[in-house]
Amino acid sequence: MPSNAIDFRHRAQLTEHMDKPCTREELRACLRDLARLNRWFLAYRPLLDWLNIVVPAPAAQPIHILDVGCGYGDGLRCIERWSCERHIAVELTGLDINPLTVSIAAEASPSASAIDWVAADIFAYEPAKPVHFVVSSLFTHHLGEHDVIRFLQWMERHAELGWFINDLSRAAVPYHLLGIFLKLARLHPFVQHDGPVSIARSFVPGDWRRMCSAAGLNGHGLSIQPFKPARLCVRRRKPQ
């Protein structure tokens, strides 16, 4: 859709190529380039900054972190390195609805990695063991508002210590600039298409306040915070 046809006051009703059937080779190449983009734009920084605050050190037991919509698994591998550097015992689970994605994420992980990979629909998933933190990155903009509210409620039920949503923020300027950058960087065609579309499909703070209210969440321990470039994070730290 031409950018001048998008009204950034509302979410665009567009489809991403990654949400359509594709070959394993196409998906792997797309996920790999998306991970490159995440590194270039410091996408992991907001989550790691939050974990530095909320994860008890030393912890009395391993901290179980569940990553929903884990994709290529680069976020979880980053958390695994972070935990090793700080000598924090963790149990990491990556969940994605696409079995092919989960398989690719597992293949991309070092043989010494202890991440557990699960292919499942989050709304049908019941963790086999307690989850301390639920995190997600670039996941919620793939959902409609009703399912985002369901996801918020799911996290509130299952995350014992808190949860963190790391996604994009809908706005015209980053939409245009990202589109130019992706073409110059010659990333995978899926990424060139899906990057700007993801921004157009994303939520803004007013959307998040409305959805959090609809999910029954009060303001205590809940924050909505922008991060440059074009990130918007929603986080909740539960009272201990």
C-alpha positions, 0 to 999 in steps of 0.5 A: 500500500502506498504510504500516502494511503496510510492513516497513521492515526489507526492501525493499517489492515495489512498482511506481512509476508512472514505470516504467509506460507513460504519455503524453509529456505525463504523463512530462514533467510528472512529470520536471519536478516531480521535478527541482523536488523535487531542487532543494528537497531539495539532491539534487545537493549530495553529488555536487558535493561529491564532484566537487570532491574527485575531479576534477583541476583543471586536468585534462590532458584533458576529464573524461568523466562518464556519468550512468546513468538520467539522467531529466530531465537536471537532474543533468547540467545541474547538473554542466555549470554546475558545470564552467563555473564552475570552468573544468573541461573536461568531456564529459557523457553522459546515458543512460536506457533510455527513449527518451522520457525522453532526448528530454524531457531533451534538449528541457529543455536549453539550446541551448548545452548540449553534453550527449550524450543516449543511449537504451540499456540500461546492461547492453548499452551499450559507451561509444564513448570512455573514461569517467572517472566514472560517476554515477547518481541515484535509479536503483538503487532501481529495480533488484533486488539481482542487477542492482545487483551487475551495475551495480556491476561494470559501473561498476568495469570502465568508470569509470577514476577512480571512480563515485558512486551517489546514492539514497535510504535506506529508513526509516519517518520519511522515508517518512511525511514525504515523503508529507505534503510531496508532497501539500501541495506539490501535485506531479504525482500520479506524484511523490506516489505514487512518492516514498514508494514509492522510499524503501520500495524503497531500500537501507540500508547493510547492503544496500550492504555485502552487494552491494558484497561480492558484486560483488567490491569491497574496502573501499579507496576505497569509502564508504557515507555518508548525507546529509540528508534521507534520502539514501544515497550509495555512492562509489568513488575508484579509486587513481591 
